[in-house]
Amino acid sequence: MDDEDNQFGRVIRAARQRNGLSQQAVARACGMRDQTISRYEMGKTTPESYKRIAAIASVLGLDAQVLRQMTGPLYRSDERQIERAASAASVGDAEHLARLRASGQPRGFGALLLSGQNQQ
């Protein structure tokens, strides 16, 4: 992954440095291995779950939904959340959620729901 594709890593590195935290401190506060934050910052990988993104965002004082948009396609856990929301939603909402899921756009679950409010 080149630097241009590593927006997630650049953002968390800047926030970590701005907060005066080490990679180790962030990793431990998030319940991750020490090298995990380093790998994210270098663009070697991105978090595989929204839970990890939310933990990093909380420690660094960032918006989890914004970070989620930087990590690529939807993960299975996000897909399951969309399915649960669609089953509890009205027909119009369920159709909107299905269209968003089919689009494959890299958005977090909250962003998917909020984007539907703009179309009403």
N, C-alpha and C positions, 0 to 999 in steps of 0.2 A: 504494500500500500504506500503510495507516495504521499508527501506532506500535504498536498492539496486535498487528498481523500481522507486525511486524518484530522478532520475538524474536531471530532470528539476528543481525541488525545490532546490537541492543542488547547482546547477550552478547559479541560480538567487540569492540565499542567499550569496554565495561567492562574486559575482559581486557587489551586493548591499553593503556588508560590505567593500569591497575593495574601493568602491567609497564614503564611509562614509555617506551613506544614510540610513534613517530609513524606515521601511516598510510603514509607513504612507506617507512619502515623495514620495516614488516610486508610491504608489497607487494613490495619488492625481495627480502626474504628468501624470499618465496614464489614468486618468478619471475613476478610479475604487474606490470601497468602501475600507476603511482602512483595513478591515480584509481579503480582497481578497488575497493580497500578502502573508500574514501569512498562509492562507490555501494552497496556491501553494507551499510555502517553506516546509510546514509540510507534503506534499504529500496527503492531503485530497482531492484535486481536481487538475485538470489542465485546462488551458484556453480552452474555447469552440470555439474560433474563431482565425483565423490567425491575425485578426486586433489587438486582445489583445496581442498576442505573439509579433507582430511587435512593439507595443507600449512599452512593457517591454524591448525588445531588444534595442530600441532607447534610452530609459532613462538610461539603464545600460551599454550602449556601447558594446552590444553583437550582434552577427550575428543572425538575425531572422530565417534564414533557418536552422541553426544548432539547435536553440532552438526548432523549429517546429518538427524536427526529434525526439525529446525527449518526445513528448506529446501523442503518440499513433496513433490510426488509423485516416484515413482521416475524416474530418468533412464535412457536407453538403456544406458549402460555398466553400471548396476546390474542392469538386466534381463538383460544378457548374462552377468554373474557368476552370477545366479540360475539361468539355463539350464545353465551349465557345472556348477554344484554339483548341480543336479537330475539331470543325466545321470550323475554319479558317485555319487549317493546310493542308498540302498536304496529299494525301492518305497514304503515308509511315509514316508521322508524326502522323496522326490520329490513325493508327494501333498500333504504338508504345505507344501512350498515353493510348489506350484501354488496352493493355497488362499490363502497369504499374498500371492502376486503378484496374484491375482484380487481380493483385498480392496482393493487400491489404497492401503493405509495408507502414510503417509509415513515409512518406516523405512529405515535404512541396511541394507546387506547383512548385516553382522555382527549387527545387532539382529534381523533376520529369522531367522537361524540360531539365535540364542540363544533366541528366543521359542518355537521348536519344542521345546527341551529342557524347558520348563515344562509341556508337555502330555503328556509321557511318564510 
